[in-house]
Amino acid sequence: RQLIETCGFHVYNNWFSRLSPIIVETNAIQLKTTNSFFRDEIISRYEDVIKQVVFSFGLEFEGII
């Protein structure tokens, strides 16, 4: 929801909806995507925004795989 509020529905639908959360530890998360193209594009365009949202929940961000 915070990603939709921050970046808009179209960005969420086109990019973030392809991400699946993977809980690494009780306080750490990785995001998995469908392929390397989406991973690279999301990292280059939105990694900072994703980090801010993840940190706002008190979690550590361990990257996009």
QUIVEN-V871397 format. One record per helix or strand of 3 or more residues. SS is the DSSP state (~ for helix, > for strand). FROM is the first residue (numbers start at 1). LEN is the number of residues. If there is no record, write none. Layout:
SS;FROM;LEN + SS;FROM;LEN
This chain:
~;2;6 + ~;9;6 + ~;16;3 + >;20;6 + >;28;5 + ~;36;21 + >;60;5
